[in-house]
Amino acid sequence: MRLANYKKALPLLRIPFSVYLMPVFWFGLSALRGPWSGWRAAGVFVVLHLLAYPASNGYNSYYDKDEGSIGGLKAPPKVTPELLHLVWLFDMMAVAGAALLSWPFAALVVVYLLVSKAYSYEGIRLKKYPLLSTLVVVVFQGAFTLLMTQVGVGAASAQLFEKTNLLLALVSTLFLCGSYPLTQVYQHEEDARRGDRTLSLRLGIRGTFVFAAVGLLAGAAALGLAYWLREEIRPLLIFLVATGPVVFLFSRWAWAVWNDEKAADFEHTMRMNQVSSLCLSAAFIAMLLWR
């Protein structure tokens, strides 16, 4: 019976949904102009996307106890104590795996896991504060994760703190700033019921799309500046071509929402996540292969 409970809790780790965050991983690799280790890159991917992110997802689900749709799950199962056991197990495996790669990387993973728990834990619950929670998410899932990825693959300090690399880290945060509120847009009713005043809830549905557009445009402008400073026109062209479907889908969705706010639903949000994740990942992988 206990094993059956673990199996029921496993989907709440939302491992497939964690893969939607992989553009930051590929972005971090494509930003490096010096040498890095391929096998360590594979290890970083496993630690982040198969262990650390699922642990964070599960911890968030444990305290949210969602009854409606959440990222990656249209009908989440009921939360049980076994979910928290899985979270601790994945936490330990993430830190142990990171330590096998390097101690600095392991330290950064620990910081990430602690911050993600502060976001959800009922005694702190950063999620209740719209501006603070947004700042924490976009910094730690954006710039922090990009630099953490680079540390994990063995990048030197000179590579990490080179000015255009830091600018690209900022770009990842700006992109997250644009996309993060969109992940909350279909959860207004449930967030309000829990007392979580998310940024999307404060902005309203239409305001969320305006905010997202401004954030994504700012990220694209900063990306163009970074590639111009690096005198790398080809990566910029690859990015513009690869993100064409994302711009089209976002524009069509925003138009639909403007005419009927019911279009800001789970299905449209997940489709946007999937398309943007695949297109951005394809762009950054293409940059790596071309280089």
N, C-alpha and C positions, 0 to 999 in steps of 0.2 A: 504493500500500500504506500509506503514511504517513497519507494522508487517511482511509483506512478505519479506522486505529487511533484517530484523533481522534474519528471517529463512534462507535466502540465505547466510548471513554472518556467521551463527553458525558453519558450517563445517570447517571454517578457524581456529576455536579454536583447531581443531584436537584432540578432547578428546580421541578417541581410540588410537591415536599415543602416547599420554602422558603415556599410560599404559606401553609402551616399556621401560620407565625409572624405572619401579618398582623394578628391581633387586637391586638397591641401597637401597631402602626402606627395602626389606627383608634382605639384607646384614647387614644393620645397626642393625636390631633386632637380627639376629643370632649372631652378634659380642658381644652382651651384655651378661655377665655372672652373673649379678645380677638381682634383680626383676625389672619388668616394668609392666605397665598397659595395658591390652588387649583392653579395650574400648578406651583408649587414642590412642593406635596404630591405631584403626579403624578411629578415628578422624583425625590423622595425614595423613593417606592415602587419605581421602577425600579432605583435605585442599591442599595437594600437587598435587595429580594426577587428581582430578576433578575440581580444581579451579586455583591454582597457575600456574601449567604447561600450561593448556589451555590459561590462560591469556597471558603468555609469548609467546606462539605459535601465538596467534592472533595479538599481538603487532608486532612481527617479520613480519608476513604476511602483516600487514597494511603498513609498510615502504618498504618492499621488492617488493610488488605488483607483485608477481611471475606470469608469464604467462605459464611456464612449470611446470612439476611435482615437488611437494615438499613432505617432509616426511608425509606419510599417505594419500596423495591426489594426484592421477595421473593427474586429470584435475581440479585444484582449481578454484572456482568461482571468479568473478571480485570483487576487494576490494571496499567497500562502506564506508561512514562515520559511518554507524551503527555498523561496526566491532569494531571501537574504543570505542563506547558506551558499547558494550559487554565486552570489555577488562577491562574497568574501573569497571563495575559491578562485574566481576569475581575477580578483585583485591580486592575490598572492602569486598566481601564475604570471600575471602581467609584470609585476615587479621582479620576480625571479628571472623571467625571460629577458627583461631589460638589463638586469645586472650581468647576464651572460654576454651582452653586447658591450656595455661600458657602465661604470658607476655614475658618471655625470648624466647619462641618459636615464638610468634607473631613478636618480634623484628627481629629474624632471617629471617622470611618469608618476612618482609618488605625489608631487605637487599637484599635478593634473587631477589625480584621483581624489585628493583631499578637497580641492576646490569644487569638483563636480558633486561631492557629497554635501558640501556647504550649500550648494544650490538647492538641494532637495530636502535635506535633513530638517525635521520639524522644529528643532531647537534653534536653528539659524534661518533656514529657508530663504535664501537670497531671492528665490523665485517670486516672493511676495512684493519685491520692490522693482518696478518696471525698468527704471534707468540703470540701477546697479546691476540687476540680473542680466540685462542686455549687454552692458559693458563687460561683465565677467565672461559671458559666453563668447562674444565676438573676439575678445582678446585671447582667451585661452583656446578656443577652437580655431582661431585664425593665426595671428602672428606667433603666439607661444607654440602651437603645434607645428607650424612650419619650421621654426628654429629648432624645436625638439627633434623633429625628423632629421634635420641636418646634423645635429649632434649625434644622433643614433647611428648615422652612416659614416661617422668619422670625419666630418668636416673640421678643418682647422679654424682657430679663432679668427684669423685674418679673413677667412671666407665668411664666417658668421657675421662679423661686424663691419664688413665692407658696406659703404653707404647705400649702394643700389640694392644690395641683398636685404638690408633693413627696410628700404622703401618697398620692396616686394612683400616683405612680411606685413607691412602696413596695408598693402593692397589686399592681402588675404583677409585681414580684419574688416576692411571696407566692404568686401564682397559678402562676408558673413553678416555685417551690419544690415546689408540690403536684403539678404535672403532669410535671416533668422525670424523676423516678425511674420513672414509668410507661413512659417511652420506652425504659428499659433492662431492663424486667422479663422480656422474652423472650430476652435476650442473655446470660444468666448463664454458660452453658457456654463461649461464645466469649470473653467478657470474662475469665473465669478462666484460660482457656488462654493468653491474651496477657499475663496478669499485671496486668490493670486491675481494681483493687478498687473497682468503682463503688459508689455509695451503695445502689442497689437490691440488689446482690449482698451487701453487708454486712447490709442489713435483712432479706433473705429475701423471698420472694414475698408472703406475707401481711403482713409488716411494711411492705413497699412500699405496699400499699394503705392501711394504717392511717396511714402517714406522709403519703400523698397526701391523704387525707380531712382530716387536721388542717391541712395547708397550705392547701387550698382553702377550708376553713371560716374560717381566719384571714384569708385574702384577701377573702372575702365580707364578713366583719365589718368589716374596715378600709375596704372600699369603701362600706358602709353609713354608717360614721362620716364619711367624706369628703363624701358627698352630703348628709348631715344638716348638717354644718358649712357647706356651700354653700347650704343651704336649697333643694336640688334633689331633690324627691321623684319627679318623673316619670322621670328617668333610672334611679333605683333600681327603680321598677316595671317599666320596660322590661327591665332586666337580669334581674330575677327571672323574668319571663315567658319571656324568650329562653333562659335557661339551664335551664329545666325539663327539656328533653330530655337535657341533659348530665347532670344529677343522676340522672335515671332510668336512663340507659345505664350510668353509673359504678356505681350501686347494683346493677344487675343483673349487671354484669361482676364486681364484687367478690364477690357471692353465689356466682356460678359458680366463681370461683377458690377461694373458701373450701371448696367441696365437691370441687373437682378442680383442682389447681394447673396442670394441662395447659392450662386455659383462658387462662392468661397467655401467649398466643402472639402471633405477628406479626399475624394477621388482626384479632384483638380490639383490639390496640394501635392499628393504623392506623385502624380504625373509630372508636375513641375520639378520636383526633387529628382526624379529618375532621369529626365531629359537633361537637366542642367548638370547633374553629376557625371553622366556619361559623356556629354559634349566637352565639358571642361577637362575631364580626365583624358579624353582622346586628344585634346589640344596639347596638354602638357606632355603626354607620352610621345606625340609627334615631334615636339620640340627636342625631347631627349634623343629620339632615334635620328633626327636630322643632324643633331650635333655630333 
